[in-house]
Amino acid sequence: MVSQDPTERENRNRLNFSSPTHDRGHAGPEPLRAHPKLLHQQVSLFARHFNKSPELLGPEQIRAYQVYLTNERKLATGSILIAIAALRFLYKITLKRNWSLEEVIPAPKKPQKLPWS
């Protein structure tokens, strides 16, 4: 059995938050590359909501979809974050839109739980 230096093991297991796609603690496009079915499902739901190709939709429709997910579907913050990450991947990586994604597709903040609840 080969012994490993504990510091080396910690460094290897540590998450890489210096990635250019990492966004204030929210998953960016990178993690979705490992889950193409999830990406496809979220983009399909978005396109079906408007009955149009995502290429024809812009920031106004994205914001309206976020409001729909929050107010009408009443999805949890984590579920909305998955949809946001998929849309960011679509518009940044696939469609190569030069939008400021943090402004165009803002991510909701997870509600903080109080220590006594």
Buried (B, 14 or more C-beta within 10 A) or exposed (E): EEEEEEEEEEEEEEEEEEEEBBBEEBBBBBBBEEBEEBBEBBBEBBBEBBEEEBEEBEBEBBEEBBEBBBEEEEBEEEBBBBBBBBBBBBBBBEEEBEBEBEEBBEBBEEEEEEEEE
